């Protein structure tokens, strides 16, 4: 396996939401092991607040202050770059003190003030494509972030709404968005969601995650996003579409 070639790929992985420091440590240790074995760039992802849960009673996370402390601990102990979401403009500056990459949720990718605030931190901004936009449409969020000063802007495909409670991926969006940004990422786990499809929570079909990754690779993706958990059945958010942590290595090997 040519380790040099693997440097061109970015893997983003981690639990959907911060549940405990123990969970973060367990996932981070596995990511560090995979980074060492395969010579790949792995970014640690977890959210301190899931502001767009289906139900008001759903678990959202520890909040920004405590969540950032926990992510900073991961960064210091494991030397992993950190990616996390922001939902409001005021969060950009304090989050940028810990996170290397600020992620704009798909629902919010047209929010100009949010994009500008993220970009003005000078950090990398990862913009997830909205479920209602085409690949071509992502030129405009990209331009907003670039013109506001982001050091890099990544674009992420995560599927489009397909009727009610379902998503479908048009893989043509990957080569299209690759003409806009040099870093085009496939969100392999959110793309198999069934939004609101489990009553008060979102459902999903995790068995399709490995195929989503391989299809995205065939269309030219150079980044792959996986939400992972040691026991997705007990996860507090996005369990049905999350990959078992123990299965991440097999998927990565298939991509390399």
N, C-alpha and C positions, 0 to 999 in steps of 0.2 A: 504494500500500500504506500503510495507516494504522499508523505506527510506534507510536502510543500503544496500540493494541489488542495489539500484539506483546508489550508489557511484562507482560501477564497470563500469558504462557506461559513456562515454564522448560524449557530443554533441558539435559539432563545428557549429557555425551559424553566419551569418552576410551578409551584402550586397556584391555583387561581387567586386565592386570597390568603393572607397571613392568618394562620390558625394558632400557631404556637411557635416559640423559638426552637423547640425540639423538631418540629416538622421542617422548618427552614434548614436546620443543621443536617438532618437526614438527607434531604434533597441536595443540598450544596455539596456534601461529601461525595455523593454519587456523580455529580456533574464534574467535580475536580478530578475524580478517577477517570471519567470518560475523556476529559480534556487531555490528560496525560497519556492515555493509551492511544488515542487517535489523532492527536495533534491538531485539534479543532478549536475554533474560537467559540466558547460557550458563554452566554449571558444569562445571569440569574434573574428570573422574573417572578414577582409576587405583588399583589395589590394590597395597599393599606386600607383602602375603602372601596367596596363595590357599590357605587352610588346608583347603579341602574338595575338592582335586583327586581325580580318580578313582583314580590310581595313586600309590604312594609315590615313584615315579621321575619323576613329572611336575614341571615347573618351577613353583616357588611364588612367586618374587619375590626382591627384595634384602633383605627383612627390614624390621623397623619402623624401626630407627635410620637406616640409609642411605636407605630409602624415604621417610621423612619429610623428610630433607634435600633429596631430589630434588623432592618436592612443594612444599616451601617455596621452592625456586628458581623453580619454575613460577609460584607465586603472586606472588612479588616481581617477576619479569620481565614477566609478562603481565597482572597485575591481574585474575586470574580467581579466583572462589571455588573452593574445593577440596572434593570429596567423596571419602571413602575408607571402606572397610569396617573394622570391628573384629570380632574373633572371641572375645575374652576381656575380662573386666571390667577387668583391670589396664591394658589398652591405652587405655581411654577418655581418661584425663587427659592423657597425653603426646600422643596423636593430636590432641586438641582444641586443642593449642597451635599446630597448623598448619591442620588441617581446619576448614572452616566448617560442614560437614554430616557427621555421623557416620552411616554406613549400617549397619543390622543385616541380615545375610544372611538369606535366606528360611528356611533350615533352623533358624535360631536365634531366630526372632521371638517365641517363647514363653519364652525364657530371661530370667526376671525380673531376676536380678542384672546381666546384660548390659544390658538396657534401662534399668535404674535408673542404672547407672554412666554410660551415655551421656547420659542426661537430666540428671544432676547436673552435667555440665560446662556446662550452660546453652546449649549449641549446638543447632542444628537437628538433629533425628534423623529419618532416613528409614528406615522399616521396610518391608522387602519381605515381601509376603504369602507364607506358606509354600505349597508345592505341595500340601499336604494340608488347607488351611483354606479356608473360604468367606469372602466379603467381609464378611459379618456378624461372623464370628469376630474380625476385626481390630479391633473395638471394644476388646477387652481389652488387647492390646499397646499400643494408642493411649493408653488410660487409664493404664496403668502409667507410660508415658513422661511424660505430661502431669502426673500427680500427683507425679512425681519431679523436676519442674522444667525440662523441656525448653522452650526458647524457642518452638519450633514443632515439630510432628510431622507428617511427610509419610507417606503410604501409597502403596506401589507394587505394582501388579499384574504378575505374571510367569508366569501360567499355573498349571494344576493337572496333577498326574500323571494320565496317561491310559493305563492298563495299564503295561506295561514299556517303558522307553526312549523315552517320548514324553510330550509335554505338549499340553494343549488350553486355550484361553482362553475363559472364560465372561465375555463383555464386560459382562454385568449387574453384575459385581463393581465396575465403575468408578462408576456412579451410586450403588451401595450404599455404597461406601467414601467417596464424596463427601459423604454425609450424616454421616460420622464426622469426616473431616478436610477442611479447605478446599483442601488440595493433594493431588490424586490423580494419580499418575504411571503411565504405561504403560511398562513395560520391553519395548521393541520387539524387542530382540535376544535376551535370555535366554528370552523366550517362544517362540522358534522353535528352542530347543535340543532335542536328543535325548539326554537324560542317560545317560551310559555307552554311548551307541549306536554308538561307534566303537572298541569293544574297551577299550583302556586309557585312552581319552579320551572326552569328550562330543562328539557330532555335532551337526548343526544344518542349518537350511534358510534361509540368509540371503535368498533371493529373496522370501520372504514378509514381510520386515521393513517395506517401505513400506506394504503393505496393513494390517499390524498397527497401524501408526501412524494411518492414516486411519480405520480402524474405531474405534480408541480415541478419536479426536477426535469422531467421531459420537456416542459414548456419553458425552462430557463430560469427558474427561481434560484437565487443564490443565498437565501436565508430560509430557515424553517423554524416555526414557532410551535412549541408543544407545551400544553399544560399537563403537568405530571403530579402524581400523588402516590404514596405507598399503598393506600387503600382507598381508591376513588369512591367505593360504595359508602364510605363514611365521611367523605369530604363535605365541607360546609357550603360549597358553591361549585357548580359545574361538574359534579361527579360523573354524570352519564357520558360526557364527551371527553373526560380526561383520560390520559394514557396511564397505565400502571407504570410506576417508576422502574420496576424491574424489566419492563419491555422496551424502555427507551433505547438501550444499547442496540438491540436488534434492528430497530428502525434506523438508527444512525448508520449502522454498518451497511444497510441496504442502500442508503443514499451515497455512501462513499465508494 
